[in-house]
């Protein structure tokens, strides 16, 4: 009864505060803090600890070693502050009812889930989305994911993943935005805005959780959970900015990473969690661990036992323990022993309660438990169309010799490959509640709708990963009779994502052997790739007529692929991660340093340049690369001034012309190079881009405004500065553009 009275009082107080208000103000913050202070004053130490405990319901994906089946009993005792992997309006309502009606203070739960690229309507994997270079489309994708998630009782999403990575062996590159810090930061902010909207308390928005803090993408050897060791200069210039961008966009929570950083596990790293996050960045949301990562401080060799690991994590600044039970089991004793101050526990609970307040849970604990929305707001026609549009925008045309694409409507097509009729792998990793069996559109279905079944013959040819070549003969037979061959190949969906690292980045199994067999027919051959990372496709590049990188495109992937293959949509995607020629080149990325002995390809006889004996330094496909069915030319690059000061930016102009026969889009990219610095600088850095649509034959002047702030970096003292000196400036359609001019920063 007391809990009901307190909950009613909370709701009344909350309504008074929010009446007539749609934006957070200082007044609302003050009243919120007063409300939470009052609530904290009523809470026992045990109840504060309870807010710091997060358990899985066991409903869906488990990504760690433990599941505690007693979570409902803990919940009834007020020992749990949040539940994850609980999906469904009725199910989450039943759990929320226990928290609100059966515990002392009736504090509502927060419900989390890994909604990485869609809830039921699955969008392309995030790496694919980043290749669209379309921030508005990515924000819309996140908005739809949040809407569908809230329809199923979820109000906390473990995304965006903003880890910069230059190592495609690491499976989690599929979840991020590639190798570039500038673009990655913009995408981080866009996705946060999509998830959280204008207010977390809206019925169709969630609180986002930016992850994995920090430097997880630099794990050694591309092996998941592995060690990270780097200079602070590299940490601040490359790996921290996307997190700062997400927090500046209002992201309410942040997740620690599994790795240790410079010898200290991220989950126990005071430098990351207090010195930077709280003190320097003034973050006032809450910090949650990844799955059992407090417990994993022990095998890292940084804590002697679970109690010690709980002490380290709380004192470092971790607010919520995901699944490990370390806080529930040991925090009370640690406070009594004086090893953890109660103030630390109180501040952790405060941070969690603030987010629950902003979600509107004290006003209406059941606001995300509307079973009616499960019938009306999920897999809608509008959501599917948005997913289709996002998928085609994400695809990158890597090669198109002899105008093999787009396919001509009257040509017969041999559709071959293990993924041609696939509906399962097409969703990619981390597909949340996406239906892999009946909902996804396969490439076969998409092409059949686009060109008619009579134009298509089909053979599987081979499996994704198998030595079986029994299907080759049938594949060769139908290819021989067709006008053009479309091969649909790639990876299993679970070859990428968490704990799915690879050392061989070629097409698995005998897929390349099948391509070689089809090549002998002499028929034009198109390769459609579905994969979660850059691949080493050297033979394919040399021998296949056209290559379309479709990634794992999601629910509407087959329809989107058909749109691109048939020319209904002119591809405009650009790579956000470099494709290597060989795994021995990794890490390979465009914005590398020059070294003291840079290799000069114009002087190959110089024996002591930085190079390989057996392969060139060049990528297979560079960052920013992507073709179109039309062509574009750049000319007339001009600067408003050859001199820039901190108060006087320069305007960069370039003439872009669509010189082909198709209307199309081009991503115009601007790069700079700081020629001399107090810290060595990269050979190129992306500083701006514009996605421009031009009709065939049309020209347009594309303008950028470049400021001194765009040239800032962290020096050896970790001061964020720009330094006077000479700069090169490049504009073009990829990071390998040679179109350049120069200016001086005074």
C-alpha positions, 0 to 999 in steps of 0.5 A: 500500500505504501508503494502505491501511495508513493507511486501516486505521489511521484506521478502527481509531482511529475505531472505538475513539473511537466505540464505544458513543457516539451523541452528540458529547462533548468527549472525542470532539472531543479525540480527533478533533482528535488524529487530524486533527492526526496526519493533518495532520502527515503531509500535504504542502502540496500534499495540504492544498491538495488538500482545499480543491479541489471539482470537478463530475463533470459528471454533472448540472446545471452552473450556471456557465461551466466544467467541467474534464474532468480531475477524475479525473486530479486525483483520482488525484494527491490534488489533489481533496477533494470531488466534486459532481454525482456521483450513484449508489452505484456511481459514487460508490464508483468515485470513492471507490475512487480516493481511498482506494486510489490516493492517498498518504494515502487520504483519502476524498472528500466528495460534494455535490449540490443536494438542495433539496426532495427527491432522487427523491421531490420535495417542494414547493419550499421557499417552498411548504413554508414556507407550511405553518408546520409545522416538524415536517413540514418537518423530516420532508421534509428527513429523507427528502431526506437518506435518499434522497440517501445511498442514491445516494452523496451525503453533503453537501447544498447546503441549506437556502437561508435568504436572506430576500427581499422581492423576488419578481422574484428567481427564487431566492425559490422556494428560501427561506422568504419574507420574515420573519426569525423564521419563516425562522430557525425553518425554517432550524433545522428543515431542518438538523435534518432533514438531519443528524439526531442524528448526521452519521455515520448511514448516512441523514443528511448534512452540510447546507450553509446558503446563501448567505452573506450578504444574497443575497436583497437583490440589487438590482432582483431580478436574480440575482448583482447587487450588495447594499448595505445598512446593517450594522443591516439586515444584522444584524437581517434577513439574518444571523439565519437563518444563525445559527439554522442554525449553532446547529442544528449545520449543518456547512458554509456557502456563500458568495454570489455578490453583493458586499456593501457593495463587497466580494464575499462570497467575499472578505469577511473581515468576513463569513467571519472577523470574524462567522463564526469570531470572533463565532459560533465556527463550526468547520465549513467554508466553501465557495464557490458555483460559480466565485465565487472566479474571479468576484471578478475581474469584480467588480473586486476582484481583478486575476487568478485568482491574486489572487482565490485570495489574497483568498479564502483570506485572507478565510476560504474553505476550499473552492473550488467548481469554479474551480481557483483554489486548485489552480492558485495556493495553493502559489505564494502560500504560497511568496511569503508572500502566504498563510500555510501556517497558513491552508491548514492550518486550511482543510484541518482544517475539511474533515477534521473534517466528513469525520470526523463523516460517518464517512468515515474509519471506512468511506469506502464507507458511502454507497455501498450499491447495495442502498439504491437499490432499497429506500429511494427513492420508497417508499410512505411517502416519497410519502405524506409528499410528498403530505401536505407538498404539501397543507399547503403550499397557500394558499387565497387566495380562495373566494367563494360557497363554490365550494370544496370541489368537490361530488362530483356536479358535472361539472368542466371541467379546463382549462389548460396545467398540468392534465395536466402532469407536468414543470413540477409538480416546480419548479426544482432537482428533483435526480434527480426523474423528470419524465416518468413518476412525478409525479401530474398534476392530471388524474390526481389528480382522476380518482382522486378524483371519477371520470373520467366527471365530468371533461372536459379541454382544454389551452386554451393554452400557458404562454407563447405567443400562440396562442389556437387552443385557446380555442374548445374550452376554452370549449365544455367549460366551457359544458357543465360545472357548475364550471371548474377552471383550472390555470395558472402558470409554467414550472418554470425561470422561478424558481430560479437566474438566472431573474428576471422583471420581469413577474409576471403569468401568462405568455402568454395565460393571463389571456386564456383566463380572461377567455374562460371567465369569459364562460360564467358558470360558477363558476371555480376557479384553481389556480396552479403557480408559484415566486414571488408573482404580480401576479394583480389581474384574477384576484383580482377575477374568479375565484371561488376561487384555490388557490396550489399552488406547484410541489407536487412528485411527488405534487402532483396528488394533493395538489391533488385532496385540497384541491379535493375537501375531503378536506383542508381547506387551512390554508396561510398566505403567507410572502411578500407578493403585490404588486398591481404590480411597482412596489411591490416590495420590498413586505413586511409588517414595513416601517418607518412613515416620518415621513409615513405615509399615512393611508387615513382621510385620503386628502386629505393630499397628502404622505403616503408613497403612490403616485399610481396604486395603493394601498400595500396588498398584493394578499395580505398576509403570513400570509394564507390561508383555510380551508373553515371560519371562525375568530373571535378574542376575549378577548385577555388579558395576564397583566400589562401590564408586562414586565421582563427577568426576568418575561415575560407570558402572552398568551391569546386565545380561538379558535373554529371558527365554520364547518361544517368541522373545520380548522386555523388558524395563530394569529399573534402580532406586536408593535410597538416604538413608540419605539426608538433605531433605528426599528422595523417596524410589526409583527414576527412573534414567535410562532405556533401551528398549531391544529386545531379541530373545527367549533364548538370553542373553545380558549384559545391561549397564548403566552409573550412574553419580553424576549428576544423584543423584542431587536434590534441597535442602531446599535452592533450591540449585541443589546438590548431597550429599555424602552418601550411596545409594541403586541401583535397576534394574528390570522390574518394580518399585517393583524390589527387585534386588539391590546392593549398592554404596557410593557417596564420 
